[in-house]
Amino acid sequence: MSDSLYNVDVYNQFAESLRLSLNGPNIEHVKLKDIKSRALATGTKTTQGSYCWRSAVSSRIGPKTVYLGSKDVRLPKLTPVMKNIIANAPDELQKVLHLLRTMPFVHLRRQMGSNSEYNPIVNLYISVADKKNFRLAYMYGNTMFKPSNRPGPEFIMIHIPEEHALRQQVLAIPEQRINICLGSDYMGEDKKGFLRQAMWSADERGMLGLHAGTKLVYVRDAQTDKLKRIGVFLFGLSATGKSTWSCHQLGLDFDRDEFTQAIQDDIVFLKDDGSAYGSEANFFVKTDVDPVLQEAMYNSLAHKSALMENVFVNYKNEPDFLDETLCGNGRAVIQKSELKVRQGRKLVSIEGESVNLPPLSELDGLLFAFITRRNTVMSFSQKLTAEQAALAYLWGESSHSAASEPDKAGESVRTVGTDPFIVGSRAKKVNRFYEILKTLEAKYPGKVMYRQYNTGGMGEILRKYEEGGEKRKELIRKVERVPINLMAAIQRGDLRGTNTYKPGIFGTEDIAACVDGDLSKYDPYQYYSADEVQAYVDDIVEGRRKFTAEVAEEGLNPDVQQFAEESYSISSRYGGRSRVAVPEMKFKEEPKEEKPVVIGPLPQSHFPEPKSRPKRWR
């Protein structure tokens, strides 16, 4: 990308001028309690006692988000819209300074994280010329912690929803720790603006920011019947199920002391020892939940503490979480303490005692689970090797949702780490992830597991064609969605060690049997002919190949590139063998002789009886 499009001196001068303008008489410095009544006054009080607002913009404006600064932070590919925003950024930054000195603003100071090392201070400056914008500060503030003396860098977010829609944009200046949102009143821009900055800053400190949820699962080992404690990372694009599965109890047996603790649902900071610092005090979740199938999330949404955005509310002020007539991206800030499930006659909280995931040395196992949403031939669960997990992180395969790019909802997408908030080199993130996996594998052999879960379905036929110069889509056959109960049974079986796997069409191992779930109807060859299945595989491999080549230009580890090249052999275009798995790949440091594939639970020695259990479950 030509340097002439960027003006780093202007960005630096803006940052200096901005910091001199943050204490003007038009800026009210507030605490969360100071703006509660002003925020609630503009909302609709529902019959459950919660409040709901409707925003003019109901999803992130990712296609209008750019990063300003040195080559280390710039986006690798720019659309014409992005180029235009960058070219006009100097003028827009001057306007921001003018507005920041003249319009009414509130400044809310909160803190991200709760640990001894990394807890960014987040400074949110929101224009309140439109009084409805108080709810942005109030909602966002409820996702963060009170400021403390815990160590952490200071970040700034300037949010001016009143900017004209024609100049709608997000300007991130990572090296100056500044984010600016203009022309959007979607609270997700504040949340992601700070989290994007925090992930990049964590990366610079040797950690790895992940777009992933975390949880702890206490589960009985199928062979030993001993209770084991497993940490879980759940990767996934927005609206693919991170929050759902971070909070789901998976149908575990409470009477036998099995249960799940929700820790985080969106962004964490991974360390070499397998631990992960959490970022948020409470969750900002998608609201299309079923009261039976997603019990904990529903109970938190039905509580009076929920702060909702774009949820359907009828004339009686009753919220309907499954009615998406007006908006497919209803959202809510929920209190983690209200994530509750029924145990006997009581509702019991599933909130984790910490927002941080402990290191692997304190756990009996660690599962890295990649959530994808595909609708054709992909198995609902694939067992991966460490190398295949690195590729799953690289490809970050899924489909667009109403939360990411509504105009492309349902279309295929690849995003490194399923993380659309990466600042700078994507390859650098992949390399670091692969390095951490190698470290964990070497130090804790047999304790790390990898899965890819497909929360979409199977059997869809979607015809794409052009007509009148426009691209069109026609749905020939609807997808057969994976039932939530079946996906819960699959995950439960993986953690207990009761599932079995077989060589699959993607060179990984596909789930063959699940003790508590019927997989018989979900064979891709029952929906498509062998040639059609191979055609879908070929198409996916071609997409992977092109995407890998693109990321490789940013400095991708040669080993990871080699793993990708070997994986392409499943395609008929590269000597493919339908239904035949690619031989398991090994780290280059390991001996070259073949090792038997172990199917089932990890060795008993890795699952000692936990020394203690959280008080609420004793």
C-alpha positions as CSV (number, residue, x, y, z in Angstrom):
1,M,0.0,0.0,0.0
2,S,1.4,3.4,-1.0
3,D,2.6,5.5,1.9
4,S,1.2,8.6,0.2
5,L,-2.3,7.6,1.3
6,Y,-1.4,7.8,5.0
7,N,-0.1,10.9,6.9
8,V,1.4,9.7,10.2
9,D,2.5,13.2,11.2
10,V,-1.1,14.4,11.0
11,Y,-2.3,11.5,13.2
12,N,0.4,12.2,15.8
13,Q,-0.5,15.9,15.8
14,F,-4.2,15.1,16.2
15,A,-3.4,12.8,19.2
16,E,-1.5,15.6,20.9
17,S,-4.2,18.2,20.3
18,L,-6.9,15.7,21.3
19,R,-5.4,15.1,24.7
20,L,-5.3,18.9,25.3
21,S,-9.0,19.1,24.6
22,L,-10.3,16.4,26.9
23,N,-11.0,18.7,29.9
24,G,-13.1,21.4,28.3
25,P,-16.1,23.0,30.0
26,N,-18.4,21.1,27.6
27,I,-17.2,17.7,28.9
28,E,-18.9,16.3,31.9
29,H,-16.8,13.7,33.7
30,V,-19.2,11.1,35.1
31,K,-19.5,7.8,37.0
32,L,-21.8,5.1,36.0
33,K,-24.4,6.0,38.7
34,D,-24.4,9.6,37.5
35,I,-25.9,8.7,34.1
36,K,-28.2,5.8,35.0
37,S,-31.4,7.9,35.3
38,R,-30.6,10.0,32.2
39,A,-30.0,6.8,30.2
40,L,-33.1,5.0,31.4
41,A,-35.3,8.1,30.7
42,T,-34.9,7.5,27.0
43,G,-35.6,3.8,27.0
44,T,-38.7,1.6,27.1
45,K,-39.3,-0.1,30.4
46,T,-40.5,-3.7,29.7
47,T,-42.9,-5.8,31.7
48,Q,-39.9,-7.7,33.1
49,G,-38.5,-4.4,34.5
50,S,-35.6,-4.2,32.0
51,Y,-35.1,-1.4,29.5
52,C,-34.9,-1.5,25.8
53,W,-33.7,1.1,23.2
54,R,-33.7,1.1,19.4
55,S,-30.6,2.3,17.5
56,A,-30.6,3.8,14.0
57,V,-27.6,1.6,13.2
58,S,-28.0,-2.0,14.3
59,S,-24.6,-3.6,13.5
60,R,-21.0,-2.7,13.2
61,I,-19.7,-0.7,10.2
62,G,-16.8,-3.0,9.5
63,P,-16.6,-2.0,5.8
64,K,-16.1,1.6,6.9
65,T,-13.5,0.9,9.6
66,V,-9.8,1.8,8.9
67,Y,-6.6,1.8,10.9
68,L,-4.3,4.9,10.7
69,G,-0.6,4.8,11.5
70,S,2.6,3.1,10.5
71,K,2.9,0.0,8.3
72,D,2.7,-2.2,11.5
73,V,-1.0,-1.4,12.0
74,R,-2.5,-0.8,8.6
75,L,-5.1,-3.1,7.0
76,P,-3.5,-5.3,4.4
77,K,-6.3,-4.8,1.9
78,L,-8.4,-1.7,1.3
79,T,-11.6,-1.2,-0.6
80,P,-12.3,2.0,-2.5
81,V,-14.5,3.1,0.4
82,M,-11.7,2.6,2.9
83,K,-9.2,4.4,0.6
84,N,-11.6,7.4,0.4
85,I,-12.0,7.4,4.2
86,I,-8.2,7.4,4.8
87,A,-7.6,10.1,2.2
88,N,-10.2,12.3,3.9
89,A,-9.1,11.4,7.5
90,P,-7.0,14.6,8.1
91,D,-10.0,16.8,7.5
92,E,-12.3,14.5,9.5
93,L,-9.9,14.6,12.4
94,Q,-9.9,18.4,12.4
95,K,-13.7,18.2,12.5
96,V,-13.5,15.8,15.5
97,L,-11.4,18.3,17.4
98,H,-13.9,21.1,16.7
99,L,-16.8,19.0,17.7
100,L,-15.1,17.8,20.9
101,R,-14.5,21.5,21.9
102,T,-18.1,22.6,21.2
103,M,-20.7,19.8,21.6
104,P,-21.8,18.4,24.9
105,F,-20.0,15.3,25.9
106,V,-19.8,12.9,28.8
107,H,-16.6,11.1,29.8
108,L,-16.9,7.7,31.5
109,R,-13.8,6.1,32.9
110,R,-13.9,2.3,33.4
111,Q,-11.4,-0.6,33.5
112,M,-11.1,-3.8,31.5
113,G,-9.9,-7.0,33.1
114,S,-9.2,-8.1,36.7
115,N,-5.7,-9.5,37.1
116,S,-2.2,-8.5,38.3
117,E,-0.7,-7.7,35.0
118,Y,-2.9,-6.2,32.2
119,N,-6.0,-4.1,32.9
120,P,-6.5,-1.3,30.3
121,I,-8.3,1.9,31.5
122,V,-11.0,2.7,29.0
123,N,-12.0,6.4,28.6
124,L,-15.3,6.8,26.7
125,Y,-16.2,10.3,25.4
126,I,-19.7,10.3,23.9
127,S,-21.6,13.2,22.4
128,V,-24.9,13.7,24.2
129,A,-26.4,16.4,22.0
130,D,-29.0,13.7,21.4
131,K,-30.0,12.6,24.9
132,K,-30.6,9.1,23.7
133,N,-26.8,8.7,23.6
134,F,-26.6,8.5,27.4
135,R,-27.6,4.9,27.0
136,L,-24.5,4.1,25.0
137,A,-22.3,5.2,27.9
138,Y,-24.5,3.4,30.4
139,M,-24.7,0.2,28.5
140,Y,-21.0,0.1,27.7
141,G,-20.1,1.0,31.3
142,N,-22.0,-2.0,32.6
143,T,-19.7,-4.3,30.6
144,M,-16.6,-3.0,32.4
145,F,-15.2,-2.9,35.9
146,K,-14.7,0.1,38.2
147,P,-11.3,1.8,37.8
148,S,-8.7,0.6,40.3
149,N,-5.0,0.7,40.8
150,R,-4.5,-2.5,38.8
151,P,-1.8,-1.9,36.1
152,G,-2.9,-1.2,32.6
153,P,-2.5,1.3,29.7
154,E,-5.0,4.1,29.0
155,F,-7.3,4.0,25.9
156,I,-9.5,6.7,24.5
157,M,-12.7,6.3,22.4
158,I,-14.4,9.3,20.9
159,H,-18.0,8.6,19.8
160,I,-20.1,11.1,17.9
161,P,-23.2,9.4,16.6
162,E,-24.5,12.8,15.2
163,E,-22.0,12.9,12.4
164,H,-23.9,12.7,9.0
165,A,-24.5,9.2,7.6
166,L,-22.6,10.1,4.4
167,R,-19.5,10.4,6.6
168,Q,-20.1,7.3,8.7
169,Q,-16.8,5.7,9.7
170,V,-14.6,4.3,12.4
171,L,-11.0,5.7,12.6
172,A,-8.6,3.6,14.8
173,I,-5.2,5.0,15.6
174,P,-3.7,2.0,17.5
175,E,-0.3,3.4,18.2
176,Q,-1.9,6.5,19.9
177,R,-4.4,4.2,21.7
178,I,-7.3,6.2,20.1
179,N,-10.5,5.0,18.5
180,I,-13.2,7.3,16.9
181,C,-16.7,6.3,15.8
182,L,-18.7,8.7,13.7
183,G,-22.2,8.5,12.4
184,S,-23.3,5.3,14.2
185,D,-25.2,4.9,17.4
186,Y,-24.6,1.1,17.8
187,M,-23.1,0.3,21.2
188,G,-21.1,-2.6,19.7
189,E,-18.7,0.0,18.2
190,D,-17.7,1.2,21.7
191,K,-17.3,-2.4,22.9
192,K,-15.2,-3.5,19.9
193,G,-13.3,-0.3,19.6
194,F,-11.8,-0.8,23.0
195,L,-11.4,-4.5,22.7
196,R,-9.7,-4.2,19.4
197,Q,-7.2,-1.8,20.9
198,A,-6.7,-4.1,24.0
199,M,-6.0,-7.2,21.8
200,W,-3.4,-5.3,19.8
201,S,-1.8,-3.9,22.9
202,A,-1.8,-7.4,24.5
203,D,-0.1,-8.8,21.5
204,E,2.6,-6.2,21.8
205,R,3.2,-7.4,25.4
206,G,3.8,-11.0,24.4
207,M,0.2,-12.3,25.0
208,L,-2.3,-13.1,22.2
209,G,-5.6,-11.4,22.0
210,L,-8.3,-13.9,21.0
211,H,-11.8,-13.4,19.7
212,A,-13.0,-16.3,21.9
213,G,-15.1,-17.2,24.9
214,T,-13.8,-19.3,27.8
215,K,-15.4,-21.6,30.4
216,L,-14.5,-24.2,32.9
217,V,-16.2,-27.6,32.7
218,Y,-16.4,-30.1,35.5
219,V,-17.1,-33.5,34.0
220,R,-16.9,-37.2,34.8
221,D,-14.3,-39.1,32.8
222,A,-16.0,-42.0,31.0
223,Q,-13.2,-44.5,31.8
224,T,-12.2,-43.6,35.4
225,D,-15.5,-41.9,36.6
226,K,-13.3,-39.3,38.2
227,L,-14.3,-35.7,38.1
228,K,-12.0,-33.7,35.8
229,R,-11.8,-29.9,35.3
230,I,-11.3,-28.8,31.7
231,G,-10.7,-25.3,30.4
232,V,-12.4,-24.5,27.1
233,F,-11.7,-21.8,24.4
234,L,-14.5,-21.2,22.0
235,F,-13.6,-19.3,18.8
236,G,-16.2,-17.9,16.5
237,L,-17.4,-14.9,14.5
238,S,-20.2,-12.8,15.9
239,A,-23.5,-14.7,16.1
240,T,-22.0,-18.2,15.5
241,G,-22.5,-19.3,19.1
242,K,-19.7,-18.1,21.3
243,S,-22.0,-16.7,24.0
244,T,-24.5,-19.6,23.7
245,W,-21.8,-22.3,24.2
246,S,-19.8,-20.3,26.7
247,C,-22.9,-20.3,28.9
248,H,-24.5,-23.7,28.0
249,Q,-24.6,-26.5,30.6
250,L,-24.3,-29.1,27.8
251,G,-26.9,-31.4,29.5
252,L,-24.3,-32.4,32.2
253,D,-25.4,-34.4,35.3
254,F,-25.7,-32.0,38.3
255,D,-26.4,-35.0,40.5
256,R,-22.9,-36.4,39.7
257,D,-21.3,-33.0,40.3
258,E,-20.9,-32.1,36.6
259,F,-21.4,-28.5,35.6
260,T,-20.1,-25.6,33.6
261,Q,-18.9,-22.2,34.7
262,A,-19.1,-19.3,32.3
263,I,-16.0,-17.2,32.3
264,Q,-15.9,-15.0,29.2
265,D,-17.9,-14.9,26.0
266,D,-16.0,-12.7,23.6
267,I,-12.4,-11.5,24.1
268,V,-9.5,-13.0,26.1
269,F,-5.8,-12.6,26.3
270,L,-3.9,-15.9,26.0
271,K,-0.6,-16.6,27.6
272,D,2.1,-19.2,27.0
273,D,1.0,-21.3,30.0
274,G,-2.5,-21.8,28.6
275,S,-4.1,-19.3,31.0
276,A,-6.2,-16.4,29.6
277,Y,-7.0,-13.0,31.1
278,G,-10.6,-12.0,30.8
279,S,-11.7,-8.6,29.5
280,E,-15.3,-8.0,30.5
281,A,-17.4,-7.9,33.7
282,N,-20.6,-8.7,31.9
283,F,-21.7,-9.9,28.5
284,F,-23.1,-8.2,25.4
285,V,-25.1,-11.0,23.8
286,K,-27.3,-11.7,20.8
287,T,-30.8,-12.1,22.1
288,D,-32.4,-14.8,19.9
289,V,-32.4,-17.4,22.6
290,D,-34.8,-20.2,23.5
291,P,-35.9,-20.4,27.2
292,V,-35.5,-24.2,27.3
293,L,-32.5,-24.8,25.0
294,Q,-30.5,-21.8,26.3
295,E,-31.6,-21.6,29.9
296,A,-28.9,-19.6,31.5
297,M,-28.8,-16.9,28.8
298,Y,-32.6,-16.7,28.8
299,N,-32.8,-16.2,32.6
300,S,-30.3,-13.4,32.4
301,L,-32.2,-11.7,29.5
302,A,-35.5,-12.1,31.4
303,H,-34.1,-10.4,34.5
304,K,-34.8,-6.7,35.2
305,S,-31.1,-5.9,35.0
306,A,-30.9,-6.6,31.2
307,L,-30.1,-3.6,29.0
308,M,-31.5,-4.3,25.6
309,E,-30.9,-2.9,22.1
310,N,-33.1,-3.5,19.0
311,V,-35.1,-6.3,20.7
312,F,-38.7,-6.6,19.6
313,V,-41.1,-5.1,22.2
314,N,-44.8,-5.3,21.6
315,Y,-47.5,-2.8,22.5
316,K,-47.8,-4.3,26.0
317,N,-44.1,-3.7,26.5
318,E,-43.4,-7.4,26.4
319,P,-40.0,-8.3,24.8
320,D,-40.0,-11.2,22.3
321,F,-36.4,-12.4,21.9
322,L,-37.2,-14.6,18.9
323,D,-39.1,-12.1,16.8
324,E,-36.6,-10.6,14.4
325,T,-39.1,-8.9,12.1
326,L,-37.5,-5.5,12.6
327,C,-33.9,-6.4,13.3
328,G,-31.8,-9.6,13.0
329,N,-29.3,-8.4,15.6
330,G,-31.1,-7.8,18.8
331,R,-28.5,-7.4,21.6
332,A,-28.4,-7.0,25.4
333,V,-25.9,-6.3,28.2
334,I,-26.6,-9.0,30.7
335,Q,-25.3,-9.4,34.2
336,K,-23.1,-12.5,34.5
337,S,-24.4,-13.1,38.0
338,E,-27.9,-13.6,36.5
339,L,-26.7,-16.5,34.3
340,K,-28.7,-19.1,36.2
341,V,-29.9,-22.7,35.7
342,R,-32.5,-24.6,37.6
343,Q,-31.1,-27.3,40.0
344,G,-34.0,-28.9,41.8
345,R,-36.1,-26.0,43.2
346,K,-33.4,-23.5,43.0
347,L,-31.9,-21.2,40.3
348,V,-28.1,-21.6,40.6
349,S,-25.6,-19.1,39.1
350,I,-23.1,-20.5,36.6
351,E,-20.9,-17.4,36.8
352,G,-17.3,-18.3,37.1
353,E,-15.5,-17.1,40.2
354,S,-13.0,-15.3,38.1
355,V,-13.0,-13.7,34.7
356,N,-9.6,-15.4,34.1
357,L,-9.0,-19.0,32.9
358,P,-6.3,-20.7,35.0
359,P,-3.1,-22.1,33.5
360,L,-3.0,-25.6,32.1
361,S,-0.9,-26.7,35.0
362,E,-4.0,-26.3,37.3
363,L,-6.3,-28.1,34.9
364,D,-6.9,-31.6,33.8
365,G,-7.2,-30.7,30.2
366,L,-7.6,-27.8,27.7
367,L,-9.9,-27.8,24.7
368,F,-9.5,-25.3,21.8
369,A,-12.9,-25.4,20.0
370,F,-13.4,-23.5,16.7
371,I,-17.0,-22.7,15.9
372,T,-17.9,-22.5,12.2
373,R,-21.3,-22.1,10.6
374,R,-21.5,-24.1,7.4
375,N,-24.7,-25.4,5.7
376,T,-23.6,-28.0,3.2
377,V,-21.2,-31.0,3.8
378,M,-19.2,-30.1,6.9
379,S,-19.4,-32.5,9.9
380,F,-20.9,-31.2,13.1
381,S,-17.6,-32.1,14.9
382,Q,-14.1,-32.6,13.6
383,K,-11.2,-33.9,15.7
384,L,-8.0,-31.9,14.9
385,T,-4.3,-32.3,15.4
386,A,-2.4,-29.3,16.7
387,E,-1.3,-28.5,13.2
388,Q,-4.8,-28.7,11.9
389,A,-5.9,-26.4,14.8
390,A,-3.3,-23.9,13.6
391,L,-5.0,-24.1,10.2
392,A,-8.4,-23.7,11.7
393,Y,-7.2,-20.6,13.4
394,L,-5.6,-19.4,10.1
395,W,-8.7,-20.0,8.0
396,G,-11.4,-18.9,10.5
397,E,-14.1,-20.3,8.3
398,S,-17.8,-19.4,8.7
399,S,-20.6,-17.4,7.2
400,H,-21.5,-13.8,7.5
401,S,-24.3,-13.0,10.0
402,A,-26.6,-10.0,10.6
403,A,-24.2,-8.9,13.3
404,S,-21.1,-8.7,11.0
405,E,-22.3,-7.6,7.5
406,P,-26.1,-7.9,7.1
407,D,-25.9,-7.5,3.3
408,K,-23.8,-10.6,3.1
409,A,-25.6,-12.7,5.7
410,G,-25.2,-16.4,4.8
411,E,-22.3,-15.9,2.5
412,S,-19.0,-17.7,3.1
413,V,-16.2,-15.8,4.9
414,R,-12.7,-16.5,6.1
415,T,-11.3,-14.4,9.0
416,V,-8.0,-15.2,10.7
417,G,-8.8,-16.4,14.2
418,T,-12.5,-15.6,13.4
419,D,-11.3,-12.2,14.6
420,P,-12.3,-9.2,12.3
421,F,-10.6,-6.8,14.8
422,I,-6.9,-7.7,14.0
423,V,-4.6,-4.7,13.8
424,G,-1.6,-5.2,11.5
425,S,-0.3,-8.5,10.3
426,R,-2.7,-11.4,10.4
427,A,0.2,-13.8,9.8
428,K,1.8,-12.6,13.0
429,K,-1.3,-13.7,14.9
430,V,-1.3,-17.2,13.3
431,N,2.5,-17.6,14.0
432,R,2.0,-16.7,17.7
433,F,-0.9,-19.0,18.1
434,Y,1.0,-21.9,16.5
435,E,4.0,-21.1,18.8
436,I,1.7,-21.3,21.9
437,L,0.3,-24.6,20.8
438,K,3.7,-26.0,20.3
439,T,4.7,-24.8,23.8
440,L,1.7,-26.4,25.4
441,E,2.0,-29.7,23.5
442,A,5.7,-30.0,24.5
443,K,5.1,-29.1,28.2
444,Y,1.8,-30.9,28.7
445,P,1.7,-33.9,26.3
446,G,-1.8,-35.4,25.9
447,K,-3.6,-32.6,27.9
448,V,-4.6,-30.4,24.9
449,M,-7.5,-31.2,22.7
450,Y,-8.8,-29.6,19.5
451,R,-12.2,-29.6,17.8
452,Q,-14.1,-27.8,15.1
453,Y,-17.8,-27.6,15.7
454,N,-20.2,-26.7,12.9
455,T,-23.3,-24.9,14.4
456,G,-24.8,-24.4,11.0
457,G,-26.2,-27.6,9.4
458,M,-26.2,-29.8,6.4
459,G,-27.9,-30.2,3.0
460,E,-28.4,-26.7,1.8
461,I,-28.5,-26.0,-2.0
462,L,-28.0,-22.4,-2.9
463,R,-27.8,-21.4,-6.5
464,K,-25.7,-18.3,-7.3
465,Y,-26.1,-16.6,-10.6
466,E,-25.9,-13.2,-12.3
467,E,-28.9,-11.4,-13.8
468,G,-28.8,-7.9,-15.3
469,G,-25.2,-7.5,-14.2
470,E,-26.2,-8.2,-10.6
471,K,-25.2,-11.2,-8.4
472,R,-28.2,-13.1,-7.2
473,K,-29.0,-16.1,-4.9
474,E,-31.8,-18.6,-5.1
475,L,-32.4,-21.1,-2.2
476,I,-33.2,-24.4,-3.8
477,R,-33.2,-26.5,-0.5
478,K,-33.1,-25.2,3.0
479,V,-30.4,-26.4,5.4
480,E,-31.1,-29.1,8.0
481,R,-29.9,-27.2,11.1
482,V,-28.0,-29.1,13.8
483,P,-30.3,-29.2,16.9
484,I,-28.9,-27.4,19.9
485,N,-29.5,-30.5,22.0
486,L,-27.4,-32.6,19.6
487,M,-24.6,-30.1,19.6
488,A,-24.7,-30.1,23.4
489,A,-24.5,-33.9,23.4
490,I,-21.5,-33.8,21.0
491,Q,-19.6,-31.4,23.2
492,R,-20.5,-33.3,26.3
493,G,-19.3,-36.5,24.7
494,D,-16.0,-34.9,23.7
495,L,-15.4,-33.7,27.3
496,R,-16.4,-37.0,28.9
497,G,-14.4,-39.0,26.3
498,T,-17.4,-41.0,24.9
499,N,-17.5,-39.9,21.3
500,T,-15.7,-41.8,18.5
501,Y,-14.3,-40.4,15.3
502,K,-13.5,-41.7,11.8
503,P,-11.5,-40.4,8.8
504,G,-13.5,-37.6,7.2
505,I,-13.8,-35.8,3.8
506,F,-11.7,-32.8,5.0
507,G,-8.6,-34.7,6.0
508,T,-9.6,-34.5,9.7
509,E,-11.5,-37.0,11.8
510,D,-15.3,-36.6,11.7
511,I,-17.5,-37.6,14.5
512,A,-18.8,-41.2,14.0
513,A,-20.8,-41.8,17.1
514,C,-22.2,-39.8,20.0
515,V,-23.6,-41.7,22.9
516,D,-26.5,-39.3,23.6
517,G,-27.2,-38.1,20.1
518,D,-28.3,-39.6,16.8
519,L,-26.0,-38.7,13.9
520,S,-27.4,-41.1,11.4
521,K,-29.4,-38.6,9.3
522,Y,-26.4,-36.2,9.1
523,D,-24.3,-38.0,6.5
524,P,-23.5,-35.6,3.6
525,Y,-23.9,-38.5,1.1
526,Q,-27.6,-38.7,2.1
527,Y,-28.0,-35.1,0.8
528,Y,-25.7,-35.0,-2.2
529,S,-24.1,-37.4,-4.7
530,A,-20.4,-38.3,-4.4
531,D,-19.6,-35.8,-7.1
532,E,-21.5,-33.0,-5.4
533,V,-19.8,-33.7,-2.1
534,Q,-16.4,-33.6,-3.8
535,A,-17.4,-30.4,-5.6
536,Y,-18.1,-28.7,-2.2
537,V,-14.8,-30.0,-0.9
538,D,-13.0,-28.7,-3.9
539,D,-14.6,-25.3,-3.6
540,I,-13.7,-25.0,0.1
541,V,-10.1,-26.1,-0.6
542,E,-9.8,-23.5,-3.4
543,G,-11.0,-20.8,-1.0
544,R,-8.5,-22.0,1.6
545,R,-5.7,-22.0,-0.9
546,K,-6.3,-18.5,-2.0
547,F,-6.8,-17.2,1.5
548,T,-3.6,-18.9,2.7
549,A,-1.6,-17.3,-0.1
550,E,-3.0,-13.9,0.8
551,V,-2.1,-14.2,4.5
552,A,1.3,-15.7,3.6
553,E,2.3,-12.4,2.1
554,E,2.2,-10.9,5.6
555,G,4.9,-13.3,6.9
556,L,3.2,-16.6,7.6
557,N,5.3,-19.3,9.3
558,P,6.7,-21.7,6.6
559,D,5.7,-24.7,8.7
560,V,2.1,-23.5,8.7
561,Q,2.2,-22.9,5.0
562,Q,3.5,-26.5,4.5
563,F,0.6,-27.9,6.6
564,A,-1.8,-26.0,4.4
565,E,-0.2,-27.3,1.2
566,E,-0.5,-30.9,2.5
567,S,-4.1,-30.4,3.4
568,Y,-5.1,-29.5,-0.1
569,S,-4.7,-33.1,-1.3
570,I,-8.3,-33.8,-0.3
571,S,-9.3,-31.8,-3.4
572,S,-9.7,-33.5,-6.8
573,R,-7.8,-30.6,-8.3
574,Y,-4.8,-31.6,-6.2
575,G,-5.0,-35.4,-6.3
576,G,-8.0,-35.6,-3.9
577,R,-9.4,-38.7,-2.3
578,S,-13.0,-38.3,-1.3
579,R,-13.8,-39.9,2.1
580,V,-10.1,-40.5,2.8
581,A,-8.3,-38.5,5.5
582,V,-4.9,-36.8,5.0
583,P,-2.3,-38.6,7.1
584,E,-2.0,-36.9,10.5
585,M,0.6,-34.2,10.4
586,K,3.3,-33.9,13.1
587,F,5.5,-31.0,14.4
588,K,8.8,-31.1,12.6
589,E,10.6,-31.4,15.9
590,E,9.0,-34.8,16.5
591,P,10.3,-38.1,15.2
592,K,9.0,-39.0,11.8
593,E,7.7,-42.4,12.6
594,E,4.0,-42.9,12.6
595,K,2.2,-42.9,16.0
596,P,-1.2,-44.5,16.6
597,V,-4.2,-42.2,16.8
598,V,-5.7,-42.3,20.2
599,I,-9.5,-42.2,20.2
600,G,-11.4,-41.6,23.4
601,P,-10.5,-39.9,26.7
602,L,-7.0,-38.7,27.6
603,P,-4.8,-40.9,29.7
604,Q,-6.1,-41.3,33.3
605,S,-2.9,-39.8,34.8
606,H,-3.9,-36.4,33.3
607,F,-7.2,-36.3,35.2
608,P,-6.6,-36.4,38.9
609,E,-9.5,-35.8,41.3
610,P,-10.0,-32.0,41.7
611,K,-8.8,-30.9,45.2
612,S,-11.9,-28.7,45.7
613,R,-15.0,-27.4,44.1
614,P,-16.5,-23.9,44.1
615,K,-18.6,-23.3,47.3
616,R,-21.9,-22.8,45.5
617,W,-21.6,-26.4,44.2
618,R,-20.6,-28.1,47.4
